[in-house]
């Protein structure tokens, strides 16, 4: 087995005990990139010598006896909307071609402090919205990897790096995780700093992680959840203990609520069949629950907020370079320009009202399950698939995890999305890990 196939948790442990060097791990990942990048095209900016130099420096630091961070020597892919002081950050648009920030964003700073190797910048869709970049699905290059965190999901799925960061304003983490067959974790809104990350919508933007396992996702999230006063939606709190809690066994077996959501009719046959089989196998711990009528309006309210905020956040690009912006993004910006302030504020208020009702579900279950996407990754590279099964949960700002537990009729992955109440990320990750382990054990019997 190549070192590139190690999980982040395994790699960090081997480096800590000097059974593996950071340089050897980076070299293995670079070899995997050389093998697969022509087909997958996950990277926007990759400087191999820069990656090697970081690894050598980290190995020298370890030899000096300095204390090690939790990700010491572990390579991480960075979505190309996160500012990096030594690599370009072009936001998936020709309008920002050659843009070189003067400082790292908060997340990259925290990753460096944790000892991670900043491997390079992964492909983002145009301004992290819908118009696709060059990346292809590692399972079948004729299919989309999803978006907007296309390159991050694909790089982890292709074994190029064990970890990557992405963002979600609608379905940009959970959907590509489903399509590419990796774990995607979108935390509670306001848990990871967005300072130095392309702003689309303060109300909806989340930073999240891609990994090969829930344990790896928790390990990375622990390292980048430090309070940052520069993000107005963060509050002072103790450092998280996601890794510790996620790795524990629940005191009792968790129970689940299967929520089809108001868009179940958009689920493809593969998804509907997979969840029917799931309910047949796990009906003793999972009950189908229908959300009340007020939730039916959430998708329209999310769209109103997102488009209005796009019109504000990307307005200068629209005014100065409209001819270089895709038709789909132009349409969203122009739609957002028409949103009334009173309607926008009502949509913001409704999220809090719906959250209050949603939290009551967890009096009777530990987590909600629902599809991560409408089906397998669609064929073709001119679109990134529908985010519709992510929209409600992004609007509510609740934590969500996509687990690669199903396979569709074309042999491509389909994710199961596990959702918890706001702020209860550690227990959600523990429940998601338990469910993945339970299903894997049942399949082996």
Backbone torsions as a table, in degrees:
resi	resn	phi	psi	omega
1	UNK	NA	136.4	176.8
2	UNK	-72.4	148.8	173.3
3	UNK	-58.0	-24.6	179.7
4	UNK	-65.4	-18.1	-179.5
5	UNK	-89.8	-2.3	178.2
6	UNK	-68.5	145.5	170.9
7	UNK	-71.4	163.2	177.6
8	UNK	-61.4	-40.4	-179.9
9	UNK	-63.0	-44.8	178.2
10	UNK	-63.4	-46.4	-177.0
11	UNK	-62.7	-45.5	-179.5
12	UNK	-61.5	-39.2	180.0
13	UNK	-67.2	-41.6	-179.7
14	UNK	-67.5	-38.4	177.7
15	UNK	-67.4	-40.9	-179.2
16	UNK	-60.9	-33.2	-179.9
17	UNK	-95.7	7.4	177.2
18	UNK	64.2	21.8	172.4
19	UNK	-81.9	-11.0	179.8
20	UNK	-148.0	143.5	175.3
21	UNK	-100.6	155.1	175.0
22	UNK	-60.8	-38.3	-179.0
23	UNK	-63.2	-41.0	179.4
24	UNK	-66.4	-38.4	178.8
25	UNK	-66.9	-45.5	178.7
26	UNK	-62.1	-40.3	180.0
27	UNK	-62.7	-40.4	178.0
28	UNK	-64.3	-39.8	178.2
29	UNK	-66.9	-38.8	177.7
30	UNK	-65.0	-36.8	176.4
31	UNK	-63.8	-41.0	178.3
32	UNK	-65.2	-39.9	177.7
33	UNK	-61.9	-43.2	179.2
34	UNK	-61.8	-36.4	179.8
35	UNK	-68.8	-37.3	-166.1
36	UNK	-116.5	-13.3	-171.8
37	UNK	-65.2	-34.9	179.6
38	UNK	-58.9	-36.6	-179.1
39	UNK	-84.0	-37.4	-172.4
40	UNK	-92.1	-41.6	178.9
41	UNK	56.7	56.1	-177.9
42	UNK	-85.6	-18.3	-168.0
43	UNK	-106.3	132.6	173.3
44	UNK	-90.4	-40.1	178.7
45	UNK	-140.1	119.7	-179.6
46	UNK	-140.0	116.2	177.1
47	UNK	-113.5	103.4	-173.0
48	UNK	-63.3	-38.6	-179.3
49	UNK	-69.4	-33.5	175.9
50	UNK	-63.4	-43.2	178.3
51	UNK	-64.3	-43.9	179.4
52	UNK	-63.1	-40.5	-178.4
53	UNK	-63.0	-40.2	176.9
54	UNK	-61.7	-42.9	-178.2
55	UNK	-63.7	-43.4	179.3
56	UNK	-62.9	-40.3	179.1
57	UNK	-63.8	-40.2	179.1
58	UNK	-68.0	-37.7	176.2
59	UNK	-64.8	-40.1	178.3
60	UNK	-65.4	-38.5	178.1
61	UNK	-61.9	-41.4	178.9
62	UNK	-65.6	-41.3	179.4
63	UNK	-62.1	-28.9	-179.3
64	UNK	-74.5	-10.0	-179.4
65	UNK	89.6	8.3	179.4
66	UNK	-67.6	151.3	177.8
67	UNK	-65.1	147.8	-176.3
68	UNK	-103.9	145.3	173.8
69	UNK	-81.8	169.1	-175.9
70	UNK	-68.6	-17.8	179.0
71	UNK	-115.2	26.5	-173.9
72	UNK	-56.5	117.8	176.7
73	UNK	83.0	0.7	-176.0
74	UNK	-89.0	124.9	-179.9
75	UNK	-73.8	139.6	-178.6
76	UNK	-132.4	135.9	173.2
77	UNK	-90.3	139.5	-175.1
78	UNK	-117.9	118.9	177.4
79	UNK	-56.4	140.1	-170.6
80	UNK	-79.1	35.8	166.8
81	UNK	-122.9	4.9	176.6
82	UNK	-97.1	123.2	-178.9
83	UNK	-63.5	134.6	175.5
84	UNK	-132.8	133.8	-173.4
85	UNK	-71.9	-20.7	-173.7
86	UNK	-123.4	9.4	173.4
87	UNK	-138.0	147.0	178.5
88	UNK	-61.2	155.0	174.2
89	UNK	-133.6	103.2	-168.2
90	UNK	-109.1	-0.3	171.6
91	UNK	57.3	26.1	175.6
92	UNK	67.3	20.8	-175.3
93	UNK	-137.3	141.9	174.2
94	UNK	-62.4	-23.6	-179.8
95	UNK	-67.4	-20.0	177.3
96	UNK	-113.5	19.5	179.9
97	UNK	-57.7	131.0	178.9
98	UNK	79.6	3.2	-179.1
99	UNK	-63.9	126.3	-179.7
100	UNK	-124.3	103.5	178.2
101	UNK	-63.7	157.3	178.6
102	UNK	-93.2	-6.2	-178.1
103	UNK	-149.6	157.9	175.3
104	UNK	-75.2	150.3	167.8
105	UNK	-70.3	168.6	-176.7
106	UNK	-60.8	-41.3	-177.5
107	UNK	-63.7	-44.1	179.9
108	UNK	-66.3	-38.7	175.3
109	UNK	-57.6	-46.2	-179.8
110	UNK	-65.8	-37.0	177.4
111	UNK	-64.9	-41.2	177.2
112	UNK	-63.1	-42.0	178.7
113	UNK	-63.0	-30.7	178.5
114	UNK	-80.3	-5.1	177.1
115	UNK	93.3	8.6	-178.2
116	UNK	-70.8	153.0	170.5
117	UNK	-92.2	120.9	176.2
118	UNK	-78.5	96.7	-169.9
119	UNK	-68.7	-38.3	-177.8
120	UNK	164.7	-174.3	-177.2
121	UNK	-105.8	127.6	-178.8
122	UNK	-93.5	155.4	-174.1
123	UNK	-65.4	135.7	170.8
124	UNK	-115.3	151.0	167.8
125	UNK	-63.9	171.4	-179.4
126	UNK	-57.3	116.6	-179.4
127	UNK	49.1	32.4	177.6
128	UNK	57.3	34.8	176.5
129	UNK	-114.7	-121.8	-168.9
130	UNK	-105.6	-30.7	-173.0
131	UNK	-69.1	120.2	-167.9
132	UNK	-72.6	156.2	169.9
133	UNK	-93.1	-154.2	-172.6
134	UNK	-88.7	-9.9	-170.6
135	UNK	-68.0	145.7	178.8
136	UNK	-120.4	160.4	-178.9
137	UNK	-72.0	127.6	-178.7
138	UNK	-62.4	-23.9	-179.4
139	UNK	-80.8	-25.1	177.8
140	UNK	-164.2	107.1	-174.2
141	UNK	-65.7	-5.8	174.9
142	UNK	-84.7	-2.4	-177.4
143	UNK	-116.0	152.4	178.2
144	UNK	-68.3	148.9	170.6
145	UNK	-86.6	-1.9	-171.8
146	UNK	88.8	-178.8	179.8
147	UNK	-161.8	170.4	8.0
148	UNK	-89.4	-12.9	-178.3
149	UNK	-83.7	52.7	-170.9
150	UNK	-61.0	-54.5	-175.0
151	UNK	-66.8	-35.9	-179.5
152	UNK	-64.1	-47.5	179.3
153	UNK	-63.7	-43.4	-177.6
154	UNK	-67.7	-37.9	-179.3
155	UNK	-64.1	-41.0	177.5
156	UNK	-68.4	-43.5	-178.8
157	UNK	-63.5	-33.2	-178.2
158	UNK	-85.0	1.1	178.7
159	UNK	77.3	16.5	-178.8
160	UNK	-76.7	-35.3	174.9
161	UNK	-145.1	150.8	178.8
162	UNK	-79.8	-18.3	-175.7
163	UNK	-141.2	152.4	173.5
164	UNK	-155.8	156.4	176.3
165	UNK	-107.9	149.8	177.5
166	UNK	-146.7	-172.3	178.0
167	UNK	-137.8	161.7	176.2
168	UNK	-143.8	124.4	172.7
169	UNK	-114.5	-19.3	173.7
170	UNK	-138.0	-76.9	179.3
171	UNK	-136.3	29.3	-166.9
172	UNK	-79.6	-7.0	172.4
173	UNK	-106.7	-55.3	-171.6
174	UNK	-66.1	-40.9	-178.3
175	UNK	-65.5	-52.1	177.8
176	UNK	-64.5	-30.1	174.4
177	UNK	-61.9	-41.7	178.0
178	UNK	-64.1	-49.5	-177.3
179	UNK	-63.4	-36.0	-175.2
180	UNK	-94.3	-7.9	175.2
181	UNK	76.7	39.6	176.1
182	UNK	-126.5	173.7	174.2
183	UNK	-83.2	129.1	173.2
184	UNK	-120.9	131.0	-178.3
185	UNK	-123.2	116.0	174.0
186	UNK	-105.9	110.9	-175.0
187	UNK	-76.4	175.5	171.7
188	UNK	-53.4	139.8	178.8
189	UNK	-54.7	131.2	178.1
190	UNK	88.2	11.5	-178.7
191	UNK	-94.1	-23.9	177.8
192	UNK	-124.3	134.0	-174.9
193	UNK	-62.6	140.1	175.6
194	UNK	-107.6	8.7	179.0
195	UNK	-64.2	125.7	-178.2
196	UNK	84.4	10.6	175.9
197	UNK	-111.2	141.8	179.9
198	UNK	-49.0	122.9	-179.8
199	UNK	-86.0	124.1	170.2
200	UNK	-109.7	-53.7	-177.9
201	UNK	-148.6	115.0	178.6
202	UNK	-57.6	-37.3	-176.2
203	UNK	-72.7	-23.9	-170.3
204	UNK	-119.2	-21.6	-174.8
205	UNK	-66.7	131.8	174.0
206	UNK	-129.1	143.9	167.0
207	UNK	-99.0	137.0	-179.6
208	UNK	-142.9	-173.9	-174.0
209	UNK	-132.6	150.1	171.5
210	UNK	-112.8	140.4	-177.6
211	UNK	-155.3	175.5	178.4
212	UNK	-93.1	-11.6	179.8
213	UNK	-151.5	163.4	175.9
214	UNK	-64.2	-39.0	179.5
215	UNK	-59.5	-42.5	178.7
216	UNK	-66.5	-39.1	178.3
217	UNK	-62.1	-41.7	179.1
218	UNK	-65.7	-40.7	179.5
219	UNK	-58.9	-46.0	-178.2
220	UNK	-71.4	-42.1	-179.2
221	UNK	-61.9	-38.5	176.3
222	UNK	-54.4	-37.6	-174.5
223	UNK	-76.0	-19.0	-173.6
224	UNK	-121.2	19.8	179.6
225	UNK	-103.9	26.1	177.9
226	UNK	-71.3	143.9	178.1
227	UNK	-61.6	136.5	179.0
228	UNK	-133.5	111.6	-178.8
229	UNK	-65.1	-12.9	179.4
230	UNK	-77.0	-15.2	174.7
231	UNK	-98.0	113.9	-172.8
232	UNK	-67.2	-12.2	-178.8
233	UNK	-101.4	5.7	176.2
234	UNK	-94.3	148.0	175.7
235	UNK	-123.8	153.8	179.7
236	UNK	-66.7	128.7	179.1
237	UNK	-154.2	164.2	175.7
238	UNK	-65.8	157.0	177.4
239	UNK	-61.7	145.8	-176.3
240	UNK	-70.7	161.7	175.6
241	UNK	-125.4	45.1	-175.1
242	UNK	-60.9	-45.4	-176.9
243	UNK	-61.0	-44.6	-178.4
244	UNK	-63.7	-49.0	-176.9
245	UNK	-69.0	-43.0	-177.8
246	UNK	-60.8	-30.8	-178.1
247	UNK	-83.7	-8.7	-179.5
248	UNK	-82.0	157.0	171.6
249	UNK	-82.2	137.1	177.0
250	UNK	-60.8	147.5	179.9
251	UNK	-62.1	-31.4	172.1
252	UNK	-137.2	157.7	179.4
253	UNK	-60.5	131.2	-179.4
254	UNK	-66.4	156.9	172.5
255	UNK	-120.7	157.8	-170.6
256	UNK	-133.1	155.6	171.1
257	UNK	-116.9	121.6	176.3
258	UNK	-87.3	116.6	-178.1
259	UNK	-114.9	115.1	-179.6
260	UNK	-71.9	-26.1	-174.8
261	UNK	70.6	166.0	-178.0
262	UNK	-68.4	-3.5	-175.9
263	UNK	-112.7	24.0	-178.4
264	UNK	-57.4	-29.3	-179.7
265	UNK	-64.8	-15.4	177.9
266	UNK	-90.4	-4.5	176.0
267	UNK	-74.0	130.5	179.6
268	UNK	-72.6	166.5	-175.5
269	UNK	-57.3	-39.0	179.4
270	UNK	-58.3	-42.6	-179.1
271	UNK	-69.3	-45.5	-179.7
272	UNK	-62.2	-40.4	178.2
273	UNK	-66.1	-41.3	-178.8
274	UNK	-62.5	-41.5	-178.9
275	UNK	-75.6	-28.9	174.3
276	UNK	-65.1	-41.9	177.4
277	UNK	-66.5	-38.3	177.9
278	UNK	-61.0	-46.0	-178.6
279	UNK	-65.6	-34.0	177.4
280	UNK	-66.6	-38.7	-177.4
281	UNK	-80.7	-31.3	-171.7
282	UNK	-124.5	27.4	178.8
283	UNK	-62.0	-19.2	178.9
284	UNK	-73.8	-20.3	-179.6
285	UNK	-121.0	4.3	-176.6
286	UNK	-139.2	130.2	-179.5
287	UNK	-121.7	136.1	177.3
288	UNK	-74.5	133.1	-178.2
289	UNK	-130.1	137.0	177.3
290	UNK	-102.0	129.4	177.6
291	UNK	-71.7	144.3	179.3
292	UNK	-68.1	163.6	-172.3
293	UNK	-52.3	-37.8	-178.6
294	UNK	-55.6	-26.5	179.7
295	UNK	-70.3	-17.1	-178.3
296	UNK	-62.5	-24.8	-176.5
297	UNK	-89.1	-4.2	-171.3
298	UNK	-62.7	-39.1	-176.0
299	UNK	-66.3	-41.3	177.3
300	UNK	-65.8	-38.7	-179.9
301	UNK	-68.5	-38.6	175.3
302	UNK	-59.8	-46.4	-178.7
303	UNK	-61.2	-39.3	179.2
304	UNK	-61.7	-47.2	179.3
305	UNK	-63.4	-48.7	-175.6
306	UNK	-61.1	-47.7	-177.3
307	UNK	-67.7	-39.1	177.7
308	UNK	-64.0	-41.3	179.8
309	UNK	-70.4	-34.6	174.5
310	UNK	-61.9	-41.1	179.6
311	UNK	-61.0	-35.8	178.1
312	UNK	-77.1	-51.3	-172.3
313	UNK	-70.2	-35.0	-176.8
314	UNK	-106.7	13.4	-175.9
315	UNK	-58.7	-38.3	-178.3
316	UNK	-69.5	-31.7	174.8
317	UNK	-67.6	-41.9	-179.9
318	UNK	-62.8	-43.2	-177.4
319	UNK	-70.1	-34.3	-172.2
320	UNK	-104.4	-12.6	-176.9
321	UNK	-149.0	38.4	-174.7
322	UNK	-55.5	-33.9	-176.7
323	UNK	-70.5	-11.7	178.6
324	UNK	-109.2	14.4	176.3
325	UNK	-108.0	139.5	-177.4
326	UNK	-61.8	157.6	179.3
327	UNK	-62.0	-38.3	-177.2
328	UNK	-65.9	-42.3	179.0
329	UNK	-71.3	-38.6	176.1
330	UNK	-57.6	-43.6	179.5
331	UNK	-63.5	-38.9	179.4
332	UNK	-67.2	-41.3	178.5
333	UNK	-64.0	-44.7	-179.2
334	UNK	-67.3	-33.9	173.8
335	UNK	-66.0	-40.6	179.6
336	UNK	-65.5	-30.1	179.0
337	UNK	-65.8	-17.1	-176.8
338	UNK	-97.0	-4.4	-177.2
339	UNK	-72.3	130.8	177.9
340	UNK	-77.9	146.1	-179.2
341	UNK	-59.3	-39.3	-178.5
342	UNK	-65.3	-39.1	178.4
343	UNK	-68.7	-38.6	178.0
344	UNK	-61.1	-48.1	-177.7
345	UNK	-67.1	-34.6	174.9
346	UNK	-64.2	-39.5	178.9
347	UNK	-64.1	-38.6	175.9
348	UNK	-63.1	-45.9	-178.7
349	UNK	-64.1	-36.2	-178.2
350	UNK	-63.1	-31.6	179.3
351	UNK	-60.9	-41.9	178.8
352	UNK	-66.3	-39.9	179.5
353	UNK	-64.5	-44.9	179.9
354	UNK	-66.2	-36.7	177.9
355	UNK	-61.1	-39.3	179.7
356	UNK	-61.4	-39.5	176.9
357	UNK	-72.7	-38.9	-178.1
358	UNK	-63.6	-38.6	-177.0
359	UNK	-62.0	-25.3	179.7
360	UNK	-67.3	-22.6	177.8
361	UNK	-60.1	-29.4	-172.8
362	UNK	-83.0	3.5	167.9
363	UNK	-71.0	-20.8	-175.1
364	UNK	-118.9	-6.2	179.1
365	UNK	-149.9	165.3	179.1
366	UNK	-90.9	-29.9	-177.9
367	UNK	-157.2	157.2	174.2
368	UNK	-100.1	140.9	172.3
369	UNK	-118.9	148.6	-179.7
370	UNK	-164.3	166.5	177.4
371	UNK	-62.6	150.9	172.4
372	UNK	-87.3	-22.8	-179.2
373	UNK	-155.1	170.6	-177.8
374	UNK	-71.9	-20.6	-179.3
375	UNK	176.9	-157.2	174.2
376	UNK	-64.9	164.5	176.0
377	UNK	-58.5	126.7	-180.0
378	UNK	-65.1	150.5	173.6
379	UNK	-70.3	148.3	179.0
380	UNK	100.5	155.8	-175.3
381	UNK	-119.5	13.1	-177.8
382	UNK	-93.9	0.8	177.2
383	UNK	-152.7	166.8	-174.9
384	UNK	-114.8	11.8	177.3
385	UNK	86.7	169.9	-175.3
386	UNK	-87.6	133.3	176.2
387	UNK	-93.2	13.2	-164.2
388	UNK	-59.8	-30.4	179.8
389	UNK	-81.4	-1.1	175.8
390	UNK	-103.5	-21.4	-167.5
391	UNK	-58.4	-48.6	-177.5
392	UNK	-58.0	-44.3	-173.7
393	UNK	-73.7	-31.9	173.7
394	UNK	-67.7	-42.8	178.2
395	UNK	-58.0	-41.2	179.7
396	UNK	-77.6	-17.7	-179.7
397	UNK	72.8	21.7	-178.2
398	UNK	-86.1	157.0	178.6
399	UNK	-74.9	144.8	-178.8
400	UNK	-144.9	147.4	178.0
401	UNK	-131.3	131.9	171.8
402	UNK	-98.5	125.4	179.6
403	UNK	-110.8	130.3	-179.1
404	UNK	-80.0	78.3	-171.0
405	UNK	-109.1	-13.9	-177.5
406	UNK	-121.1	159.6	174.5
407	UNK	-130.2	134.3	-177.9
408	UNK	-85.6	-178.0	-175.8
409	UNK	-67.5	-21.4	177.5
410	UNK	-93.5	4.6	179.2
411	UNK	83.0	11.7	179.8
412	UNK	-98.2	154.7	-175.7
413	UNK	-68.8	153.5	171.1
414	UNK	-136.0	129.8	-177.0
415	UNK	-92.2	148.7	169.2
416	UNK	-103.3	126.8	-177.5
417	UNK	-97.0	128.4	179.0
418	UNK	-112.8	131.2	-170.6
419	UNK	-129.5	142.5	178.0
420	UNK	-127.4	177.8	177.4
421	UNK	-75.1	157.6	179.2
422	UNK	-54.0	132.9	174.6
423	UNK	86.1	-8.8	-176.3
424	UNK	-104.1	47.7	-173.8
425	UNK	-64.9	-40.9	-176.3
426	UNK	-62.3	-46.3	-179.9
427	UNK	-68.8	-33.0	175.5
428	UNK	-62.0	-45.5	179.6
429	UNK	-63.5	-38.8	176.7
430	UNK	-62.4	-43.0	179.5
431	UNK	-66.3	-41.0	179.2
432	UNK	-64.5	-42.5	178.7
433	UNK	-63.0	-42.3	179.1
434	UNK	-60.8	-44.4	-178.4
435	UNK	-65.1	-43.2	178.7
436	UNK	-61.8	-42.0	179.6
437	UNK	-67.1	-41.0	-179.8
438	UNK	-62.8	-45.3	-179.2
439	UNK	-68.0	-37.7	177.9
440	UNK	-64.0	-41.2	179.7
441	UNK	-66.2	-39.3	180.0
442	UNK	-65.3	-34.9	-179.9
443	UNK	-68.8	-27.7	-178.9
444	UNK	-79.1	-19.1	-177.6
445	UNK	-74.6	NA	NA
